[in-house]
Amino acid sequence: MHITLQTDYAIRIVDFLFAENTRYDAKTISESTDVPADFALKILRRLAAGGIVTSYKGIKGGYELSCDKDALSVYDVVTAMEGTYKFSRCLDEHYNCTRTENELPCSYQHAFAKISQMVCDELKKLKFKDMHTRR
């Protein structure tokens, strides 16, 4: 099980913007993070929609972080790119589980929900500021 390549690239982009702490154009971001330009633009749009970066138009345009740098976590980037992490599709609201037991979710669903929560909790603890302190 892996995060998507798109999310991996998004983490690279956010890490770059975090470290540089200034506005950069998409081309510079792409080149500095080794993310293909078309993919970088798509990711930057999703990060902007998720409130993680702000997009500026014009000659002095570009992208910069728009959120609280001290609070920014890997969880924030993952959810901006992929939505809420769920270990199994059976946790989706609209999933029709055929393994219910007396109208209650099966024991696997309970276990998968617990795993999902554990992963989310750990991703929330992984702050970009802490990753840069370790370098």
C-alpha positions in Angstrom: 0.0 0.0 0.0 1.4 3.4 -1.0 0.3 7.0 -1.1 -0.3 8.0 -4.7 2.6 9.5 -6.8 0.6 12.7 -6.9 0.5 12.9 -3.1 4.2 12.1 -2.9 4.9 14.9 -5.3 2.6 17.2 -3.3 4.7 16.5 -0.1 7.9 17.4 -2.1 6.3 20.6 -3.3 5.1 21.7 0.1 8.4 20.7 1.7 10.2 23.0 -0.9 7.9 25.9 -0.2 8.2 25.4 3.5 12.0 25.4 3.3 12.3 28.4 1.0 9.5 30.5 2.7 8.9 32.7 -0.3 6.9 32.8 -3.5 8.0 30.8 -6.5 6.6 30.3 -10.0 5.4 26.8 -11.0 8.4 26.2 -13.3 10.9 26.8 -10.5 8.9 24.6 -8.1 8.8 21.9 -10.8 12.5 22.0 -11.5 13.5 22.3 -7.8 11.4 19.3 -6.8 11.9 17.1 -9.8 8.1 17.1 -10.4 7.0 17.2 -14.1 5.7 20.7 -14.9 2.2 19.6 -16.0 1.9 17.4 -12.9 3.2 20.2 -10.6 0.5 22.6 -11.9 -2.2 20.1 -11.3 -0.9 19.5 -7.8 -0.5 23.2 -7.0 -4.2 23.7 -8.0 -5.3 21.0 -5.6 -3.1 22.4 -2.8 -4.6 25.8 -3.4 -8.1 24.4 -3.3 -7.1 22.7 0.0 -5.9 26.0 1.5 -2.3 24.9 1.8 -0.9 27.3 -0.9 -2.0 30.6 -2.4 -1.8 31.2 -6.1 -0.8 34.7 -7.3 -1.3 35.8 -10.9 0.8 38.2 -12.9 4.5 39.1 -13.3 5.1 38.7 -9.5 2.8 35.7 -9.4 3.6 32.2 -8.2 2.8 30.1 -5.2 3.5 30.2 -1.5 2.3 28.6 1.6 -0.9 30.1 2.9 -1.4 28.1 6.1 0.2 28.2 9.6 3.7 26.8 9.0 4.0 25.6 12.6 0.8 23.6 12.4 1.3 22.2 8.8 1.4 18.4 8.8 1.7 15.6 6.3 -1.9 14.8 7.1 -2.9 18.2 5.8 -1.3 17.5 2.4 -2.6 14.0 2.2 -6.1 15.0 2.8 -5.9 18.0 0.4 -4.7 15.5 -2.3 -6.7 12.4 -1.5 -9.4 13.2 1.0 -9.7 11.6 4.3 -7.5 8.5 4.7 -9.5 5.3 5.0 -7.8 1.9 5.2 -10.6 0.2 3.4 -13.4 1.2 1.0 -15.8 -0.4 3.5 -15.4 2.7 5.6 -16.8 5.0 2.9 -20.2 6.4 3.8 -21.9 5.1 0.6 -20.3 1.6 0.6 -22.8 -1.2 0.8 -21.2 -3.8 2.9 -22.6 -7.3 2.4 -20.9 -8.7 5.5 -23.0 -7.0 8.1 -23.9 -9.0 11.2 -27.4 -8.4 12.5 -27.4 -4.9 11.0 -24.1 -4.1 12.6 -20.8 -3.5 10.8 -18.6 -6.6 10.6 -15.6 -6.9 12.9 -13.2 -6.1 10.0 -14.9 -2.7 9.5 -14.3 -1.9 13.2 -10.6 -3.0 12.9 -10.1 -1.0 9.7 -11.6 2.1 11.3 -9.2 1.8 14.2 -6.2 1.4 11.8 -7.4 4.4 9.8 -7.6 6.5 12.9 -4.1 5.4 14.0 -2.6 6.3 10.6 -4.4 9.7 10.6 -3.1 10.4 14.1 0.5 9.6 13.1 0.3 11.8 9.9 -1.0 14.7 12.0 2.0 14.4 14.3 4.4 14.6 11.3 4.9 18.4 11.1 6.9 19.9 8.3 8.7 22.2 10.9 9.9 19.1 12.8 11.2 17.5 9.6 13.3 20.6 8.9 14.6 20.7 12.4 16.1 17.3 11.9 18.1 18.3 8.8 
